[in-house]
Amino acid sequence: MVGATIGGGIGWWLGAQLGIMTAFIVSMVGTGVGIYWGRRVAREYLP
């Protein structure tokens, strides 16, 4: 959840430089990357 939020926020911030639709698309990509990294970190460090 935290990874998705952070990834989506970073994606939105990066995409907003070019427009609202780009911000949405890049935010979705960032959310996916955040989910991936969040699961990876959880698998690695949590029991």
Secondary structure, DSSP 4 states (H G I P E B T S, - for coil): -HHHHHHHHHHHHHHTTT-HHHHHHHHHHHHHHHHHHHHHHHHHH--
